[in-house]
């Protein structure tokens, strides 16, 4: 569902209750339904947040934090993971992707990127891609996160202090 631009203009309106037919300015919103130049989505994993823009036009590049994606996520395993949403929907090399990712480590950031790409592709054409992306798990936010440390555990989440002997 693409975002619609709302153009707010001021317009003079005659109010019947006003004495002597005074004019009052009021804001009137008019919706313009243009096809957007990009689709935006946010993905999360652990403490990482990925903000992705899928541009419909451009040079078909893939940038993460103003760096090439192959440089940011090196290796074949990472490449197969971040290209998977495009392979599932048969949209490989059709978009220019621009992503900003903050927080967590590389694996958390990669998971957040995949989540955001799935959401952006879903916005592009919900009827066509929703079921494919849902079945592969690209629309589901992974709830697993770091467990907080508890009091009296000696600095770790589940570690117990050594019990005295005898």
C-alpha positions in Angstrom: 0.0 0.0 0.0 1.9 3.1 -1.2 1.8 6.3 0.7 -0.4 9.0 -0.8 0.7 12.6 -0.8 -1.6 14.9 0.9 -1.6 18.5 -0.3 -3.0 20.9 2.2 -4.2 24.2 0.8 -6.0 27.1 2.3 -9.3 28.1 1.0 -11.7 30.9 1.8 -15.0 29.6 3.1 -18.2 31.6 3.9 -19.6 30.6 7.3 -23.4 31.0 7.6 -23.2 31.7 11.4 -20.8 34.6 11.1 -22.2 38.2 11.2 -22.1 40.3 8.0 -20.9 37.3 5.9 -17.3 37.4 7.1 -14.8 35.1 5.4 -12.7 32.7 7.3 -9.7 30.7 6.0 -9.7 26.9 6.7 -7.4 24.1 5.7 -8.7 21.7 3.1 -6.8 18.5 2.4 -6.7 17.1 -1.1 -5.3 13.6 -1.9 -3.1 13.0 -4.9 -2.8 9.3 -5.9 0.5 9.2 -7.7 2.7 6.1 -8.0 5.6 6.6 -5.5 9.2 6.6 -6.7 10.2 4.2 -3.8 8.7 1.9 -1.2 9.9 2.3 2.4 9.9 -0.4 5.1 11.5 -1.0 8.5 12.8 -4.4 9.7 14.1 -5.4 13.1 16.2 -8.3 14.6 17.7 -8.4 18.1 18.6 -4.7 18.6 19.2 -3.9 14.9 16.9 -1.7 13.0 17.0 -1.6 9.1 15.3 1.2 7.1 15.0 0.2 3.5 14.0 2.2 0.4 13.1 0.1 -2.7 13.5 2.6 -5.6 11.7 1.6 -8.8 14.1 3.5 -11.0 17.9 3.9 -10.8 21.1 2.0 -11.5 19.9 -1.2 -9.8 22.6 -1.0 -7.1 22.3 -2.2 -3.5 23.8 0.1 -0.9 23.9 -0.4 2.9 25.0 2.6 5.0 26.4 4.3 1.8 28.6 1.2 1.1 28.1 -1.6 -1.5 26.3 -4.6 0.1 29.1 -7.0 -0.9 31.5 -4.9 1.0 29.2 -4.5 4.1 28.1 -8.2 4.2 31.0 -10.2 2.7 30.7 -13.9 1.9 28.5 -16.2 -0.1 26.3 -17.2 2.8 25.3 -13.6 3.5 24.7 -13.0 -0.2 22.3 -15.9 -0.5 20.4 -14.7 2.6 19.9 -11.1 1.5 19.0 -12.0 -2.1 16.4 -14.7 -1.0 13.4 -12.3 -0.8 14.1 -11.2 -4.4 14.5 -14.8 -5.6 11.2 -15.9 -4.0 9.3 -13.1 -5.6 11.2 -13.2 -9.0 12.3 -9.5 -8.7 16.1 -10.0 -8.7 17.9 -6.9 -10.2 14.7 -5.0 -10.7 15.2 -2.3 -7.9 17.7 0.1 -6.6 18.0 -0.7 -2.9 19.1 1.9 -0.3 19.3 0.7 3.4 20.4 2.3 6.7 21.1 -0.2 9.5 21.9 0.6 13.1 22.4 -1.5 16.2 23.4 -5.1 17.0 26.1 -7.1 15.2 26.4 -8.2 11.6 24.1 -11.2 11.9 21.4 -9.1 13.6 21.7 -6.4 11.0 21.4 -9.0 8.2 18.3 -10.4 9.8 16.8 -6.9 10.1 17.7 -6.2 6.4 15.9 -9.4 5.3 12.9 -8.5 7.4 12.8 -4.9 5.9 13.2 -6.2 2.3 10.3 -8.6 2.8 8.1 -5.9 4.1 9.0 -3.5 1.3 8.3 -6.1 -1.4 5.0 -6.8 0.4 4.0 -3.1 0.1 5.0 -3.2 -3.6 2.3 -5.8 -4.5 0.5 -7.3 -1.5 -1.8 -9.6 -3.5 1.0 -11.1 -5.5 3.8 -11.4 -3.0 2.2 -11.6 0.5 1.7 -15.4 0.6 5.1 -16.2 -0.8 6.9 -13.9 1.7 4.8 -15.1 4.6 5.5 -18.8 3.9 9.3 -18.2 3.8 9.1 -16.2 7.0 10.3 -12.8 5.6 7.4 -10.9 7.1 7.7 -12.4 10.6 9.8 -10.5 13.2 12.1 -12.9 15.0 11.3 -12.3 18.7 14.5 -13.8 20.0 16.7 -11.3 21.8 19.5 -11.2 24.4 18.3 -12.3 27.8 18.8 -9.8 30.6 21.2 -10.5 33.4 19.6 -11.4 36.8 20.6 -10.2 40.2 22.9 -12.6 42.1 24.1 -14.6 39.1 27.6 -13.2 38.9 27.4 -11.2 35.8 25.6 -13.6 33.5 21.9 -14.3 32.7 21.7 -17.9 33.9 24.9 -18.6 35.7 24.6 -19.5 39.4 27.1 -18.8 42.0 29.2 -21.8 43.2 27.7 -23.5 46.2 30.0 -24.1 49.1 31.4 -27.6 49.5 30.4 -29.7 52.6 
